[in-house]
Amino acid sequence: MPRVKRGVMHSKRRKNVLKQTKGFRWGRKKLIKVAKTAVLKAGAYAYRDRRAKKRSARALWQVQLNAAVREYGLSYSKFIAGLKKAKIEMDRKVLASLAQKHPAVFAKIVEKVK
């Protein structure tokens, strides 16, 4: 049976893991055993936080909308309920950006909701 040399694949795999840990601190960027677990953890955190980012963005839009509609004597919940009654289907992201960048347009929307 011929001899199989595995040095190429070993170093290639090691190089790929160490490339992924670029920018990590201490031994996590250069020690292969520690780097492997660091890459696994980083991947898990990245996956989790791609979903968490959506939640935190929505929470931010809600806070911005609440602050914007308070100037017109409404609360956030009353504003959203009014939007549904007036059959205005705009998402919170668009409404929050309107409140910041185009206050005149946002004021018209609030008047329709009232």
ABEGO torsion letter per residue (X at the ends): XBBBBAAAAAAAAAAAAAAAABGBBEAAAABAAAAAAAAAAAAAAAAAAAAAAAAAAAAAAAAAAAAAAAAAGBBAAAAAAAAAAAGBBBBAAAAAAAAAABAAAAAAAAAAAX
